[in-house]
Amino acid sequence: MHYARISNRLGGLGSDKWAVHLKARAMKEAGTPILELTIGEPDVDPDPVLAETVAKALSAGRIGYSNGRGEPPLLKALSRRYSARTGRAIGAENIVCFPGTQTALFAVMLTLVEEGDAVLVGDPLYATYEGVIRSTGADMVPVPLKPEDGFHMRADILEQAITENARVLLLNTPHNPTGAVLTADELAEIGDVCRRHDLWIIADEVYEELIFGGGFASPLDNADLAGRTIAVSSISKSHAAPGFRSGWAIGPAAFCARLLPVAETMLFGNQPFIADATAAAIERPSGVSAALRASLKRRAALLVDALAAAPGIICTMPEAGMFAFVDVSATGLSGEAFALRLLDAEHLAVMPGSSFGAEADGFIRISLTVPDEDIAEAAHRISRFAAGLTVGKKAARA
């Protein structure tokens, strides 16, 4: 039977990257108690305004068809928010709404590149990025993000990675999985490279409100880069509402005019009652992000302290986000082998670095979205497992 080439391009790039997570879930369903620190799902209740507004919107009959760009109340709320943030007029012509950041990324990428093109992306990278890029037929070109640079993208390394057919830089700040946060100066330097090589910038900014110290910077807010930047985000992290699937893309009007028919062909609009709730949520400061940010920062510090003496383990403090990115290479195991053996030996599930690119192979990613006592217990199990590996090495040498 015949299959479209997209199914070949995406082979192994979907749930295969979550093999350790899926194995942990299967073990749990079979009755084995598993401490799960794999996915970044907020462990606080969603912003109360969401449920309140959804209930009112449903009662008001807001369940009809939407339009492809987004519901008027949400477009107005996004316009006000981004106009205030950028200091420029951002109107409905600069916005297209989507059910979540992932959908926005897919549609934006589909609008910008195709077979024969290339997309640059920092490596380590979020697990779905490779699929988003390859789905279009474009090639993915990794830009190494080095631990010694705090996983911050460097303009000179970006420049070295650029190929003749490069069209887009996919940028993620704050970064998943490393927690790195780019500064305005770093973005300006990166932007200079993009301008010289006529690259679009797609900026995934979903962790904007979860920075532990310092401010947030975006290429969209830089007037010199705004004409080549599309920012995507959602309420999944900022309002602890990943299941609402409500996101957006912000960019130049000419780009959004081309994006709109792609979005309409895919799904033709969000649910009006969810759009109303999203509008109400982003019209005011998030009711949950400050507390969530504080708990994530506290847990990250707890984990760093608890793993400081673990043999072969290097855990540094992230700058933002829901994860700690832990170097396990000195144990002699790859991140995948470490994660699989940790799951079997200690019934602790973490994500292997290999799910996030070649540069991450010697790392594991640990979710911070569990109670403090679970973070402490996870650190204990990792330390015990790593110590066992060290004992094994000494015995083998003897």
C-alpha positions as CSV (number, residue, x, y, z in Angstrom):
1,M,0.0,0.0,0.0
2,H,1.1,3.6,-0.7
3,Y,1.9,6.0,2.1
4,A,2.8,9.7,1.8
5,R,6.5,10.6,2.3
6,I,5.6,12.6,5.5
7,S,5.0,9.4,7.3
8,N,8.5,8.2,6.4
9,R,10.0,11.6,7.4
10,L,8.4,11.4,10.8
11,G,9.2,7.7,11.5
12,G,10.7,7.5,15.0
13,L,10.2,11.2,15.7
14,G,6.9,10.9,17.6
15,S,6.2,8.8,20.6
16,D,9.4,6.9,20.1
17,K,11.2,9.8,21.8
18,W,9.1,9.1,24.9
19,A,10.0,5.4,25.1
20,V,11.3,5.6,28.7
21,H,8.2,7.6,29.8
22,L,5.9,5.1,28.1
23,K,7.7,2.1,29.7
24,A,7.3,3.8,33.1
25,R,3.6,4.2,32.5
26,A,3.3,0.6,31.5
27,M,5.2,-0.5,34.7
28,K,2.9,1.7,36.7
29,E,-0.2,0.2,35.1
30,A,1.1,-3.3,35.9
31,G,1.3,-2.4,39.6
32,T,4.9,-1.2,40.1
33,P,5.1,2.1,42.0
34,I,7.0,4.5,39.8
35,L,8.3,8.0,40.8
36,E,7.7,9.8,37.5
37,L,9.7,12.9,36.6
38,T,9.5,12.8,32.8
39,I,7.0,15.4,31.5
40,G,6.6,19.1,32.4
41,E,3.0,19.3,33.5
42,P,2.3,22.0,36.1
43,D,1.4,20.6,39.5
44,V,-0.8,23.5,40.5
45,D,-4.4,24.1,39.6
46,P,-5.0,26.3,36.5
47,D,-5.6,30.0,36.9
48,P,-9.1,30.2,38.4
49,V,-10.3,32.7,35.8
50,L,-10.1,30.0,33.1
51,A,-12.7,27.7,34.7
52,E,-14.9,30.7,35.7
53,T,-14.9,32.1,32.1
54,V,-15.4,28.7,30.4
55,A,-18.5,28.1,32.5
56,K,-19.9,31.5,31.7
57,A,-19.1,31.1,28.0
58,L,-20.7,27.7,27.8
59,S,-23.8,29.0,29.5
60,A,-23.9,31.8,27.0
61,G,-23.8,29.3,24.1
62,R,-20.2,30.0,23.0
63,I,-19.9,26.7,21.2
64,G,-20.4,27.6,17.6
65,Y,-17.9,27.8,14.7
66,S,-15.1,30.2,15.1
67,N,-13.1,31.9,12.3
68,G,-9.6,31.0,11.2
69,R,-7.7,33.9,12.8
70,G,-9.2,33.8,16.2
71,E,-12.2,35.1,18.2
72,P,-12.4,38.9,18.5
73,P,-12.1,39.1,22.3
74,L,-8.9,37.0,22.2
75,L,-7.4,38.9,19.3
76,K,-8.0,42.2,21.2
77,A,-6.4,40.8,24.4
78,L,-3.4,39.6,22.5
79,S,-3.2,42.9,20.6
80,R,-3.1,44.8,23.9
81,R,-0.6,42.4,25.5
82,Y,1.9,42.4,22.7
83,S,1.5,46.1,21.9
84,A,2.4,46.8,25.5
85,R,5.3,44.4,25.6
86,T,6.9,45.5,22.3
87,G,6.1,49.2,22.4
88,R,4.7,48.9,18.8
89,A,1.2,48.5,17.5
90,I,0.3,44.8,17.2
91,G,-3.1,44.4,15.6
92,A,-5.3,41.5,14.6
93,E,-3.5,41.4,11.3
94,N,-0.3,40.3,13.2
95,I,-2.0,37.4,15.1
96,V,-3.3,33.9,14.3
97,C,-4.7,31.8,17.1
98,F,-4.1,28.0,17.4
99,P,-5.0,25.1,19.8
100,G,-1.6,25.2,21.5
101,T,2.0,26.1,20.7
102,Q,2.7,22.8,19.0
103,T,0.0,23.4,16.4
104,A,1.3,27.0,15.9
105,L,4.8,25.7,15.4
106,F,3.7,23.2,12.8
107,A,1.6,25.7,10.8
108,V,4.3,28.4,11.0
109,M,7.0,26.0,9.8
110,L,4.8,24.7,7.0
111,T,4.3,28.3,5.8
112,L,8.0,29.1,5.7
113,V,9.9,26.0,4.5
114,E,9.6,23.0,2.2
115,E,11.7,20.3,0.6
116,G,15.2,21.6,-0.3
117,D,15.2,24.2,2.6
118,A,17.0,23.9,5.9
119,V,16.1,25.0,9.4
120,L,18.7,25.8,12.1
121,V,17.9,24.9,15.6
122,G,19.9,24.7,18.9
123,D,20.9,21.3,20.0
124,P,19.8,20.2,22.7
125,L,16.3,20.9,21.4
126,Y,12.7,20.2,22.5
127,A,11.7,16.7,21.5
128,T,9.1,17.6,18.9
129,Y,11.1,20.2,17.0
130,E,12.8,17.7,14.7
131,G,9.4,16.3,13.6
132,V,8.0,19.8,13.1
133,I,10.9,20.6,10.8
134,R,11.1,17.3,8.9
135,S,7.3,17.2,8.3
136,T,7.7,20.0,5.8
137,G,10.5,18.1,3.9
138,A,13.1,20.6,5.1
139,D,16.4,19.5,6.6
140,M,17.2,20.1,10.3
141,V,20.7,21.7,10.9
142,P,21.7,21.5,14.6
143,V,23.5,24.4,16.2
144,P,25.5,23.0,19.1
145,L,24.6,24.5,22.5
146,K,27.5,23.9,24.8
147,P,27.4,23.3,28.6
148,E,30.4,25.6,29.1
149,D,28.3,28.4,27.5
150,G,25.4,27.6,29.8
151,F,23.6,26.2,26.7
152,H,23.2,29.7,25.4
153,M,23.3,29.9,21.6
154,R,26.4,31.8,20.4
155,A,26.2,33.9,17.3
156,D,29.6,32.7,16.0
157,I,28.6,29.0,16.3
158,L,25.3,29.8,14.6
159,E,27.2,31.5,11.7
160,Q,29.4,28.5,11.3
161,A,26.3,26.2,11.0
162,I,24.5,28.2,8.3
163,T,24.1,26.3,5.0
164,E,23.3,27.8,1.6
165,N,19.7,26.6,1.8
166,A,19.0,27.8,5.4
167,R,15.8,29.7,5.6
168,V,14.8,29.7,9.3
169,L,16.3,29.8,12.8
170,L,14.0,28.0,15.3
171,L,14.8,29.7,18.7
172,N,13.6,28.6,22.1
173,T,14.1,31.0,25.1
174,P,13.6,30.2,27.9
175,H,14.9,26.9,26.7
176,N,13.6,23.4,27.1
177,P,15.3,21.1,28.2
178,T,18.3,23.2,29.5
179,G,16.5,26.1,31.2
180,A,18.8,28.6,29.4
181,V,17.5,32.2,29.0
182,L,19.0,34.4,26.3
183,T,19.6,38.1,27.0
184,A,18.6,41.0,24.8
185,D,22.3,41.5,23.8
186,E,22.7,37.8,22.9
187,L,19.5,38.0,20.8
188,A,20.7,41.1,19.0
189,E,24.0,39.3,18.1
190,I,22.0,36.3,16.9
191,G,19.7,38.6,15.0
192,D,22.6,40.3,13.2
193,V,23.6,36.8,11.9
194,C,20.0,36.2,10.8
195,R,19.7,39.5,9.1
196,R,23.0,39.0,7.1
197,H,21.8,35.6,5.9
198,D,18.1,36.6,5.5
199,L,16.8,34.1,7.9
200,W,13.4,34.0,9.5
201,I,13.3,33.6,13.3
202,I,10.7,31.5,15.0
203,A,10.7,32.2,18.7
204,D,9.1,29.6,21.0
205,E,8.4,31.6,24.2
206,V,6.1,29.3,26.1
207,Y,8.2,29.6,29.3
208,E,8.3,33.4,29.3
209,E,6.8,33.7,32.8
210,L,8.9,31.0,34.4
211,I,12.3,32.8,34.6
212,F,14.0,32.4,38.0
213,G,15.9,35.7,37.9
214,G,16.4,38.6,35.5
215,G,14.1,39.6,32.7
216,F,12.7,38.1,29.5
217,A,13.9,39.2,26.1
218,S,12.5,38.4,22.7
219,P,13.6,39.0,19.1
220,L,10.0,40.2,18.6
221,D,10.6,43.1,21.0
222,N,13.6,44.2,19.0
223,A,12.4,46.6,16.4
224,D,15.3,45.7,14.1
225,L,14.3,42.0,14.1
226,A,10.5,42.2,14.3
227,G,10.1,42.1,10.6
228,R,11.6,38.6,10.4
229,T,10.3,37.2,13.7
230,I,7.3,35.0,14.5
231,A,6.7,34.4,18.2
232,V,4.6,31.5,19.4
233,S,3.3,30.8,22.8
234,S,0.3,29.6,24.8
235,I,-1.3,29.5,28.3
236,S,-0.1,25.9,28.9
237,K,2.7,26.9,31.3
238,S,1.9,30.5,32.3
239,H,-1.6,29.6,33.5
240,A,-1.0,25.9,34.3
241,A,-3.5,24.9,31.6
242,P,-1.8,22.5,29.1
243,G,-5.1,20.7,28.5
244,F,-6.8,23.9,27.3
245,R,-4.7,23.8,24.1
246,S,-4.8,27.5,23.5
247,G,-1.9,29.3,21.8
248,W,-1.0,31.8,19.1
249,A,1.5,33.1,16.6
250,I,2.5,36.8,16.4
251,G,4.3,38.1,13.4
252,P,4.4,40.5,10.4
253,A,1.1,41.1,8.8
254,A,2.3,39.9,5.4
255,F,3.4,36.6,7.0
256,C,0.2,36.1,8.9
257,A,-1.8,36.6,5.7
258,R,0.1,33.6,4.3
259,L,-0.2,31.7,7.5
260,L,-4.0,32.1,7.8
261,P,-5.1,29.8,5.0
262,V,-2.7,27.1,6.3
263,A,-4.3,27.4,9.7
264,E,-7.8,27.4,8.2
265,T,-7.0,24.3,6.1
266,M,-5.8,22.5,9.3
267,L,-8.5,23.3,11.8
268,F,-10.4,26.5,11.0
269,G,-10.5,28.1,14.4
270,N,-10.3,27.5,18.1
271,Q,-13.3,26.7,20.4
272,P,-15.0,30.1,21.2
273,F,-15.5,29.2,24.9
274,I,-11.8,28.4,25.3
275,A,-10.8,31.6,23.4
276,D,-13.0,33.6,25.8
277,A,-11.2,32.0,28.8
278,T,-7.8,32.7,27.3
279,A,-8.7,36.3,26.6
280,A,-9.8,36.8,30.2
281,A,-6.6,35.1,31.5
282,I,-4.1,37.2,29.5
283,E,-5.9,40.5,30.2
284,R,-4.4,40.4,33.7
285,P,-1.3,39.0,35.4
286,S,-1.4,35.2,35.7
287,G,-2.9,34.0,38.9
288,V,-0.6,31.1,39.2
289,S,2.8,31.8,37.5
290,A,4.4,33.6,40.4
291,A,3.8,30.7,42.8
292,L,4.7,28.1,40.2
293,R,7.9,29.9,39.4
294,A,8.9,30.1,43.1
295,S,8.2,26.4,43.6
296,L,10.2,25.3,40.5
297,K,13.1,27.5,41.5
298,R,13.1,26.0,45.0
299,R,12.9,22.5,43.8
300,A,15.7,23.1,41.3
301,A,18.0,24.4,44.1
302,L,17.0,21.4,46.3
303,L,17.9,19.0,43.5
304,V,21.3,20.7,42.8
305,D,22.2,20.6,46.5
306,A,21.1,17.0,46.9
307,L,23.0,15.7,43.9
308,A,26.2,17.7,44.6
309,A,28.0,14.7,46.1
310,A,26.6,12.0,43.8
311,P,29.5,10.3,41.9
312,G,29.6,11.0,38.2
313,I,26.6,13.4,38.3
314,I,26.8,17.2,37.5
315,C,23.5,19.1,38.2
316,T,23.6,22.8,37.6
317,M,20.9,25.4,38.4
318,P,18.6,26.1,35.5
319,E,17.8,29.7,34.7
320,A,14.1,29.0,34.0
321,G,11.5,26.4,33.3
322,M,10.3,23.1,34.6
323,F,13.4,21.0,34.3
324,A,16.9,20.3,35.5
325,F,19.3,19.1,32.9
326,V,21.8,16.7,34.5
327,D,25.1,15.5,33.1
328,V,25.6,11.8,33.7
329,S,28.4,11.2,31.2
330,A,31.0,10.7,33.9
331,T,29.2,7.5,35.0
332,G,30.2,5.9,31.7
333,L,26.6,5.6,30.6
334,S,24.7,7.4,27.9
335,G,21.7,9.3,29.0
336,E,19.4,6.7,27.5
337,A,21.2,3.8,29.2
338,F,21.3,5.7,32.5
339,A,17.5,6.4,32.3
340,L,16.6,2.9,31.4
341,R,18.7,1.3,34.1
342,L,17.6,3.9,36.7
343,L,14.0,3.0,35.9
344,D,14.6,-0.7,36.3
345,A,16.8,-0.4,39.4
346,E,15.2,2.4,41.3
347,H,11.7,2.7,39.7
348,L,12.4,6.4,38.9
349,A,11.5,7.7,35.5
350,V,13.4,10.6,33.9
351,M,13.9,11.6,30.3
352,P,17.1,10.5,28.4
353,G,19.0,13.3,26.9
354,S,19.0,11.6,23.5
355,S,15.3,12.5,23.1
356,F,16.6,16.1,22.9
357,G,19.4,15.9,20.3
358,A,22.9,14.6,19.8
359,E,24.5,17.2,22.1
360,A,22.3,15.9,24.9
361,D,23.3,12.3,24.7
362,G,25.2,12.3,28.0
363,F,22.4,14.0,29.9
364,I,19.0,13.2,31.6
365,R,16.2,15.7,32.0
366,I,14.4,15.7,35.4
367,S,11.0,17.3,35.8
368,L,10.5,19.7,38.7
369,T,6.7,19.5,38.6
370,V,6.4,17.2,41.6
371,P,6.3,18.0,45.4
372,D,9.6,18.8,47.2
373,E,9.7,15.5,49.0
374,D,9.5,13.7,45.7
375,I,12.5,15.7,44.4
376,A,14.4,14.8,47.5
377,E,13.5,11.1,47.1
378,A,14.5,11.2,43.4
379,A,17.9,12.7,44.3
380,H,18.4,9.9,46.8
381,R,17.6,7.2,44.3
382,I,19.9,8.8,41.6
383,S,22.7,9.1,44.1
384,R,22.3,5.5,45.2
385,F,22.2,4.3,41.6
386,A,25.2,6.3,40.6
387,A,27.1,5.0,43.7
388,G,26.3,1.5,42.6
389,L,27.8,2.2,39.2
390,T,31.0,3.5,40.8
391,V,31.3,0.4,43.0
392,G,30.8,-1.7,39.9
393,K,33.6,0.1,38.1
394,K,36.0,-0.3,41.0
395,A,35.2,-4.1,41.2
396,A,35.8,-4.5,37.5
397,R,39.2,-2.8,37.8
398,A,40.1,-4.9,40.7
